[in-house]
Amino acid sequence: MTMSYPLLITFSAYFGLLFFLGLKAYGQTQSVDDYILGGRKLSPTLVALSVGASDMSGWLLLGLPGAVYLSGLSEIWIGIGLAFGAYLNWRFIARSIRIYSERVGNALTLPDYFEFRFDDQSRLVRSVSAIVILLFFTFYVASGLVGGALLFENSFSISYQNALLGGCFIVVFYTFIGGFLAVVWTDAVQAILILLALIVAPLLVFIFAEDSGRFINHIENIKPGSTNVFSGISFIGFISLLSWGLGYFGQPHILTRFMAAKNPDEMITARRTGMSWMIIVLFGSVASGLAGVILFAEEPLDNPETVFIALNQSLFNPWVAGVITAAILSAIMSTVDSQLLVSASVISEDIYRVFFRPRACQAELILVSRVAVICVACVALWIASDKNNSVLNLVSYAWAGFGSAFGPVIIFSLLVRDMTSRSAVFSMFVGASTVIVWSKLEGGVFDLYEMIPGFAAASLSIILFCKFAPEKNPKLLKQFDDIKSEINSS
């Protein structure tokens, strides 16, 4: 698509809205609590939309449609695994982490929660969890920047490097000034845009096809086997795709949304809203990939991950295309801003305040958080400068890292009373290390998604610690029983 005034005007209006929300949030950010967690004032609808938008990222409109366009419906198992994992996360973790994080020292970050939950005076659990967050979020942010650069490059015919810098500046700006509230408000807008885009685009292709049978037959004629959900997929591949759902239990940018909810008893409403949104957009994403098989049968795309962008350019006039292009950018930004904010909060709260300036004032901590946003973005920008990086590959690596390092710790810390800080530290180390090493190996069993061995090894380490070196501190055991009783009371 060449530059056009309707597209430019529509896009500019969207950017103007983001900047307005950032400035509005700036006026309501008075403390580091506001900047990092919004003062725990989120409504259930806002929690649901923010969780959905920050969760799906550019993977939803770039990675998944591209995978379906390239390999067919066998890639749908990622979506099924994610939907199941998301439901379990909402059902068993959301309300519990909201209550527990507030009761144990009003924890603002995951490292905060881990230290207070286990009363870790050595602060080792805080340090290890902070390192894990910074390590994997840098790759996660890089995946979003790659997706944003691909969007700008294909929409405005500019170079990849210039597109990369432009996209990075936009998301850093409103995150820098507005903090958590700016991120959440923009997430809500972005979630609505994403929903509309993934309903309209594939629906239009279905209408052109006149009936679903003709649509499926046409796809099968163009790319035989692409409509078979088991085509070309091995047992290891099948298990690997489903295992993506395990990652939900350890994603900091999702868990902090739960922690920020105003009323933990409204999580059921938030869960219903969030899961409805998720199922619709996943269906639309898969349908978009299949639609691309038909529309680009004669001239296959060089980069499969641009299929939704190309679909948008082919189907709509510049005004509508501008709105949907904004939706694609929304999917990317909604995750990047969340990850930048979590990384910044770790640097300011869990490293700077704890180890360097325990008596730092609120204004100083907010300033450090804002500087940290820029620093993390610069490192991610360097990683994303390689155009050959795949959005899906970068996301899968970071997703597995968090799921394995934090998932078991979160689950066991909320369910098992005699878990210790040592077991948490060891589990994080084992989970993260397994993912890093496993991802470098190839062939046979090593083709299994690194999430599975990482999650299993981390869980086993906690179980062994609980069996042979359980927590014996009466104060911690009573605290767990009291909070657990409160969680179960409603």
C-alpha positions in Angstrom: 0.0 0.0 0.0 1.4 3.4 -0.9 0.9 6.4 1.3 -2.6 7.9 1.0 -4.3 10.8 2.8 -7.2 8.8 4.2 -4.9 6.2 5.7 -2.6 8.9 7.1 -5.5 10.9 8.6 -7.1 7.8 10.2 -3.8 6.7 11.6 -2.9 10.1 12.9 -6.3 10.3 14.7 -5.5 7.0 16.4 -2.1 8.3 17.5 -3.7 11.5 18.8 -6.1 9.4 20.9 -3.2 7.4 22.4 -1.3 10.6 23.2 -4.4 12.1 24.8 -4.9 9.1 27.0 -1.3 9.2 28.0 -1.5 12.9 29.0 -4.8 12.3 30.9 -3.2 9.5 32.8 -0.2 11.7 33.6 -2.6 14.0 35.5 -3.9 11.2 37.6 -0.5 9.6 38.5 0.5 11.0 41.9 2.4 8.1 43.4 4.5 5.1 42.3 1.5 2.9 43.3 -0.5 4.8 40.6 2.3 4.5 38.0 2.8 0.8 38.5 -0.6 -0.6 39.5 -3.1 2.2 39.0 -4.0 2.3 42.7 -5.9 -1.1 42.4 -9.0 0.7 40.9 -9.8 -1.3 37.7 -13.3 -2.3 37.0 -14.0 -5.9 35.9 -14.6 -4.8 32.2 -11.4 -2.8 32.2 -9.5 -5.8 33.7 -10.9 -8.2 31.1 -10.2 -6.0 28.1 -6.7 -5.1 29.4 -5.8 -8.7 30.1 -7.0 -9.7 26.6 -5.2 -6.9 24.7 -1.9 -7.2 26.7 -2.0 -11.0 26.3 -2.6 -11.4 22.6 0.0 -9.0 21.2 1.0 -8.8 17.5 1.0 -12.6 17.6 -2.8 -12.5 17.2 -2.8 -10.5 14.0 0.7 -11.4 12.6 2.0 -14.7 14.1 -1.1 -16.9 14.2 -2.7 -15.8 10.9 0.7 -16.3 9.3 1.1 -19.8 10.8 -2.4 -20.8 9.5 -1.7 -19.3 6.1 1.5 -21.3 5.8 0.6 -24.6 7.5 -3.2 -24.7 7.6 -5.7 -25.5 10.4 -3.2 -27.8 12.2 -2.0 -24.5 13.9 -5.4 -24.1 15.5 -4.1 -26.2 18.5 -2.1 -23.2 19.7 -5.4 -21.2 20.1 -7.2 -24.1 21.8 -4.3 -24.6 24.2 -4.2 -20.9 25.0 -8.0 -20.6 25.5 -8.0 -23.5 27.9 -4.9 -22.2 29.8 -6.5 -18.7 30.0 -9.7 -20.1 31.5 -7.8 -21.9 34.2 -5.8 -18.8 34.9 -8.9 -16.7 35.3 -10.7 -19.5 37.3 -8.0 -20.4 39.8 -5.4 -17.7 39.9 -7.0 -14.3 39.2 -8.9 -13.7 42.4 -6.4 -15.5 44.6 -3.4 -13.4 43.4 -5.5 -10.2 43.8 -6.3 -10.9 47.5 -2.9 -12.4 48.4 -0.8 -9.7 46.8 -2.7 -7.0 48.8 -2.7 -8.8 52.1 1.0 -9.5 52.1 2.5 -6.0 52.2 0.4 -4.5 49.4 2.7 -6.0 46.8 2.9 -3.9 43.6 5.1 -6.3 41.5 5.6 -10.1 41.2 9.0 -9.9 42.9 7.3 -7.9 45.7 4.7 -10.6 46.0 7.3 -13.4 46.1 9.4 -11.7 48.8 6.4 -11.0 51.0 4.7 -14.3 50.5 7.8 -16.2 51.7 9.1 -13.6 54.1 12.5 -13.8 52.3 14.9 -11.6 54.3 17.8 -12.5 52.0 15.9 -10.9 49.1 17.3 -13.6 46.8 13.8 -14.5 45.5 13.2 -10.9 44.6 16.6 -10.6 42.8 16.2 -13.8 40.8 12.6 -13.0 39.8 13.6 -9.5 38.7 16.4 -10.9 36.5 14.1 -13.4 34.9 11.6 -10.6 34.1 14.2 -8.3 32.6 15.7 -11.2 30.5 12.6 -12.6 28.9 10.6 -9.3 28.6 13.4 -7.8 26.6 12.8 -10.5 24.0 9.1 -10.1 24.3 9.2 -6.4 23.7 11.5 -7.0 20.8 8.9 -9.3 19.2 6.3 -6.4 19.4 8.7 -3.9 17.9 9.4 -6.4 15.0 5.6 -6.7 14.4 5.2 -2.9 14.5 8.0 -2.4 12.0 6.5 -4.9 9.6 3.2 -3.1 9.8 4.7 0.4 9.1 6.9 -1.0 6.4 4.1 -2.7 4.5 1.5 0.1 5.1 3.6 3.2 4.4 6.3 1.9 2.1 9.1 3.0 4.4 12.3 1.2 5.4 12.3 -1.4 8.1 14.7 0.6 10.3 12.7 3.8 10.1 9.5 1.9 10.7 11.1 0.2 13.8 12.1 3.6 15.2 8.7 5.2 14.6 6.7 2.4 16.2 9.1 2.3 19.2 8.7 6.1 19.8 4.9 5.9 19.8 4.5 3.2 22.4 7.4 4.5 24.6 5.9 8.0 24.6 2.5 7.3 26.2 3.9 4.5 28.5 6.6 6.9 29.6 4.3 9.7 30.7 1.1 7.9 31.7 2.2 4.7 33.3 -0.2 2.0 34.3 -3.4 4.0 33.7 -2.3 5.1 30.2 -1.5 1.5 29.4 -4.8 0.1 30.7 -6.9 2.7 29.0 -5.2 2.3 25.7 -5.5 -1.5 26.1 -9.3 -1.1 26.3 -9.5 0.9 23.1 -7.1 -1.5 21.4 -9.1 -4.5 22.5 -12.2 -3.1 20.9 -10.4 -2.3 17.7 -8.8 -5.8 17.5 -12.2 -7.4 18.0 -13.8 -5.4 15.2 -10.9 -6.0 12.8 -11.0 -9.8 13.4 -14.7 -9.9 12.9 -15.0 -7.8 9.7 -12.0 -9.0 7.6 -12.7 -12.7 7.6 -16.4 -12.2 7.5 -16.1 -10.2 4.3 -14.2 -13.1 2.7 -16.8 -15.6 3.8 -19.5 -13.4 2.2 -17.7 -13.3 -1.1 -17.4 -17.1 -0.9 -21.2 -17.3 -0.6 -21.2 -20.4 1.5 -18.8 -22.1 4.0 -18.7 -25.3 2.0 -17.4 -23.5 -1.1 -14.9 -21.6 1.1 -13.4 -24.8 2.6 -13.3 -26.6 -0.8 -11.6 -23.7 -2.4 -8.9 -23.7 0.3 -8.4 -27.5 0.0 -8.0 -27.2 -3.8 -5.4 -24.5 -3.4 -3.4 -26.1 -0.6 -4.4 -29.8 0.0 -4.5 -30.9 3.6 -4.7 -27.3 5.0 -8.2 -27.8 6.3 -7.3 -30.9 8.2 -6.5 -30.1 11.9 -4.1 -33.0 12.1 -2.4 -32.6 8.7 1.4 -32.7 8.8 1.5 -32.6 12.6 3.4 -35.1 14.7 2.6 -36.2 18.3 5.4 -34.0 19.6 4.1 -31.1 17.5 0.5 -31.6 18.8 1.6 -31.7 22.4 3.8 -28.7 21.9 1.0 -26.6 20.4 -1.4 -27.4 23.2 1.2 -26.7 25.9 1.2 -23.0 25.1 -1.7 -22.8 27.6 0.7 -23.5 30.5 2.4 -20.2 29.9 -0.5 -18.2 31.3 0.2 -18.9 34.9 3.6 -17.1 34.8 3.0 -14.0 32.6 3.8 -10.9 34.7 1.9 -8.5 32.4 -1.2 -10.6 32.8 -0.9 -11.3 36.6 -0.4 -7.6 37.4 -3.8 -6.9 35.7 -5.4 -9.3 38.2 -3.5 -7.6 41.1 -4.9 -4.2 40.0 -8.6 -5.1 40.1 -10.7 -2.9 42.3 -12.8 -5.7 43.8 -11.6 -9.3 43.8 -15.2 -10.6 44.0 -15.9 -9.2 40.5 -13.5 -11.6 38.9 -16.3 -13.8 37.6 -17.7 -10.9 35.5 -14.2 -10.1 34.3 -13.6 -13.8 33.4 -16.7 -14.1 31.3 -16.0 -10.8 29.5 -12.3 -11.7 28.9 -12.9 -15.3 27.7 -15.7 -14.2 25.3 -13.4 -11.6 23.8 -10.6 -14.2 23.5 -12.6 -16.9 21.8 -14.0 -14.5 19.2 -10.6 -13.0 18.3 -8.9 -16.4 18.1 -11.6 -17.6 15.7 -11.2 -14.4 13.6 -7.4 -14.8 13.6 -7.6 -18.4 12.3 -10.2 -17.4 9.7 -8.0 -14.6 8.5 -5.1 -17.0 7.8 -7.4 -19.3 5.8 -8.8 -16.3 3.9 -5.3 -15.4 2.9 -4.9 -18.8 1.3 -7.6 -17.9 -1.1 -6.9 -14.3 -1.8 -3.1 -14.8 -2.4 -3.2 -18.2 -4.2 -1.8 -16.7 -7.4 0.8 -14.5 -5.8 2.0 -16.1 -2.5 3.3 -13.7 0.1 7.0 -13.6 0.8 6.5 -13.2 4.5 3.5 -15.2 5.8 3.3 -13.0 8.9 2.1 -10.1 6.8 -1.0 -12.0 5.6 -3.5 -10.0 7.7 -1.9 -6.7 6.6 -2.2 -7.8 3.0 -5.8 -8.9 3.5 -6.6 -5.5 4.9 -5.0 -3.8 2.0 -6.8 -5.9 -0.5 -10.3 -5.8 0.9 -10.9 -2.2 2.1 -10.8 1.3 1.0 -8.1 3.5 2.6 -10.4 4.9 5.3 -11.5 1.5 6.6 -8.0 0.2 6.0 -6.6 3.0 8.2 -8.9 1.9 11.1 -7.9 -1.8 10.7 -4.3 -0.9 10.3 -4.6 0.9 13.6 -6.1 -2.3 15.1 -3.1 -4.3 14.0 -0.8 -1.7 15.6 -3.1 -1.9 18.7 -2.5 -5.6 19.0 1.2 -5.0 19.0 1.3 -1.9 21.2 -1.1 -3.4 23.8 1.5 -6.0 24.8 4.7 -3.9 24.3 3.4 -1.1 26.6 2.5 -3.6 29.3 5.8 -5.3 29.2 7.7 -2.1 29.2 5.8 -1.0 32.3 6.4 -4.3 34.2 10.1 -4.1 33.3 10.3 -0.5 34.5 8.5 -1.3 37.7 11.0 -4.1 38.4 13.9 -1.8 37.9 12.5 1.0 40.1 10.8 -1.0 42.8 12.7 -4.3 43.0 16.2 -3.1 42.2 16.6 0.7 42.7 14.4 1.2 45.8 15.3 -2.1 47.5 19.1 -2.2 46.9 20.1 1.4 46.3 17.6 4.0 47.6 15.3 2.5 50.3 14.2 6.1 51.2 13.6 7.4 47.7 10.6 9.7 47.5 7.6 9.0 45.2 8.7 11.5 42.6 12.2 9.9 42.4 10.8 6.4 41.9 8.4 7.6 39.2 11.3 9.3 37.4 13.4 6.1 37.6 10.5 4.1 36.2 10.2 6.4 33.3 13.9 6.3 32.5 13.8 2.5 32.8 11.1 2.4 30.1 13.5 4.1 27.7 16.4 1.8 28.7 14.5 -1.5 28.2 13.1 -0.2 24.9 16.6 0.6 23.6 17.8 -2.9 24.3 14.7 -4.4 22.7 15.2 -2.1 19.8 18.7 -3.5 19.2 17.4 -7.1 19.2 14.6 -6.1 16.9 17.0 -4.4 14.4 17.4 -7.8 12.7 14.6 -7.9 10.2 14.8 -11.7 10.0 13.6 -12.2 13.5 10.2 -14.0 13.5 7.4 -12.5 15.7 6.2 -16.0 16.6 9.6 -17.3 17.5 10.5 -14.4 19.7 7.1 -14.7 21.5 7.3 -18.4 21.9 10.7 -18.1 23.6 9.7 -15.4 26.0 6.3 -17.1 26.7 8.0 -20.4 27.6 10.5 -18.6 29.8 7.9 -16.9 31.9 5.6 -19.9 32.0 8.3 -22.2 33.2 10.1 -19.8 35.6 7.0 -18.2 37.3 4.1 -20.5 36.5 4.8 -23.3 39.0 5.9 -20.8 41.6 2.6 -18.8 41.3 0.5 -22.0 41.4 2.2 -23.6 44.3 2.5 -20.4 46.3 -1.3 -20.0 46.2 -2.2 -23.6 46.9 0.6 -25.1 49.1 1.1 -23.7 52.6 4.6 -25.3 53.3 6.4 -23.9 50.2 9.6 -22.1 51.0 11.6 -19.2 49.5 14.4 -21.6 48.7 12.1 -23.8 46.6 10.8 -20.7 44.8 14.3 -19.5 43.9 15.4 -23.0 42.8 12.3 -23.5 40.7 12.7 -20.2 38.9 16.3 -21.0 38.1 15.5 -24.6 36.9 12.6 -23.4 34.8 14.4 -20.6 33.1 17.6 -22.6 32.6 15.7 -25.5 31.1 14.0 -23.2 28.6 17.3 -21.5 27.6 19.2 -24.8 27.1 16.3 -26.8 25.5 15.7 -24.0 22.9 19.2 -24.5 21.6 18.8 -28.2 21.0 17.3 -29.9 18.0 16.0 -33.3 16.8 13.9 -36.0 18.4 12.6 -35.2 21.8 14.3 -31.8 21.7 11.7 -30.7 19.1 9.2 -30.6 22.0 8.3 -27.0 22.9 10.6 -25.9 25.7 7.7 -24.9 27.9 6.9 -28.6 28.7 10.3 -29.7 30.1 10.8 -26.3 31.7 7.4 -26.3 33.5 7.8 -29.9 34.5 11.3 -29.5 35.9 10.3 -26.4 37.9 7.2 -28.1 39.3 9.1 -31.2 40.3 11.7 -29.1 42.2 9.0 -27.4 44.3 7.4 -30.8 45.1 10.7 -32.2 46.2 11.5 -29.2 48.4 8.0 -29.3 50.0 8.5 -33.0 50.8 12.0 -32.9 52.2 12.4 -29.3 53.4 8.9 -27.8 54.0 8.2 -24.4 55.6 8.1 -24.6 59.4 7.7 -20.9 60.3 4.4 -20.8 62.3 3.9 -17.1 61.4 4.0 -17.8 57.6 1.8 -21.0 58.0 -0.8 -19.0 59.9 -0.7 -16.2 57.4 -1.3 -18.7 54.6 -4.2 -20.3 56.4 -5.8 -16.9 57.2 -5.6 -15.6 53.6 -6.6 -18.9 52.1 -9.7 -18.8 54.3 -10.5 -15.4 53.0 -10.1 -16.5 49.4 -12.4 -19.5 50.0 -15.0 -17.5 51.9 -16.7 -16.0 48.8 
